[in-house]
């Protein structure tokens, strides 16, 4: 019996990494090589995902100081992240209203930001957007338990 991974947690990100890294379908059609360190800010929880080549190499829990070193970070409320992940679970992938690109366009200041203000590094979000989307879409295959 598959055990649910709590969202958000390193265990959940590791389960998504396992699906993403071991399914070639996430590498085609716009996905591919991705070399960046992406911060994920989910309310007060912070994680850093490191992408190397065609894989997500690691996911670690972090603190706000770690966001100084990432290329960019995605910052949404816990409720917004929950809605996005639930939408992916329910549809097998993000619908048009829940893609990272749409969520970025819907926010006045965008979704991706940084502490360092290095526009080149922040632009990696747009360069690797589709691979990042494939990563989160892989969560459809992870049994997710949402915090109450």
N, C-alpha and C positions, 0 to 999 in steps of 0.2 A: 504494500500500500504506500503510495506516494505521500510524503509528509509535506504539508504546506510550508512555504517559506514566508516569514513575516515581511511585510513591506512597510517602511523601508528598513533594510538591514544588509550587511555584507553577505549574509547567507542568501538573500534574495538576488542581489547583484551577481553572486557567484553562480547561482542556478541559471540566470539569464546568460551569463558568460559561457557556460557549458553548452547551452543550446546554440548560441550565436557562433561559437568557435567550431562547433562540430557539424554544422549544417551548411553545405555549400550553397544552398539557395539564398543565403544572406550575403553572398559575395558578388552576385551578378546584378544586372539591371540597375546600375547606378551606384552600387556598393563597391567596395574594393579596398585599396590601401588607405590606411588612416593612421597618422602618426601625431598623436596629441595627448595631452593630459587634460581631461575634462572634469571640472568640479560639478557636482550635482547637489544643489541645496534644496532640501525638502523641509520647509518650515525651519526648525532649528537643527535638523540633522544634516550633516555634510558628509559626502563621499567623494572620493577621487577615483575616476576610471582612467586607466592608462591603455591607450590603443597603440599597438605596434604592428605594422604591416596589415595583415588581414584578420587580426585577432584582437580581442580585448585581453591584454596580458594580466591585468590585476584590477581588483576593486578593494579599496580600503576605506575604513571609517576615518574621518579627519575632523579637524576643528577649523574655525574661521581663518586662522593664520595660514593654513595649507592653501587657501584660495589665492594667496599672494604668488604662489608658484605655478598654478595651473595656467594653461593657455587661455581658457575662458571658463565660466561656470554658468550653469542654467539654474535660475532661481525662481521657484514658484512656491506657493503655499502648499502645505500638506494636502489640503482639500483638492487643489488643482492637479497635483501629481496623482492623487488617488483617482480622480475622475479620468485622467489620461490612461492610466494603467488599467482601470476597469473597462474603459472603452476598447482598448487593445484586446483584453481578455474576451470581451463579448463579441468582437468582430473578427478576431484572428489577426488583426493589424489595426493601426489607427485609422479612423474615418477622417474625412477631409477637415473636420473641425478640431481634430485632436492630434494632428501631426506637429512635430517640432517647428516646422516652417510656418504653419498657420498660427500656432501659439506665439511665435516670435512676431509675426505681422500684426497680431491682435493687441499687442502690448505697446503702449506709447513709447516706452524706452527699450522695447525689444525683450527677448528672453535671455539672450547671451550677453554677459557682461564680464568685467574683470576688475581687480583691484589695481592693476598696474597700468591700465590705459594704453597698452601697446596694441594699436589697431591691427597690425599684421597678425599677432597671435590671436586676437579676438576674431579676426576674419576666418580663422581655421574652422569655426563653427559652421560658416556658410560653405566652406570647401568640403567639409566632411559631413554635412547635414544628412545626406541620404544614408551613409553608413551608420551614423548615430540613430537614425530612425529605424533602420533594420535591427540594430541592437535592441531598442525598446520594443519593437514588434516581436522579437523573439520571446518576450515575456508572456505572450499569449500561450506559450507551451509550458509555462511554469505555474504550478498550483500556488496561488498567492493568497495569503491571509492578511487582511487589512487591519491595522490597529483601530481600535474603537475609540 
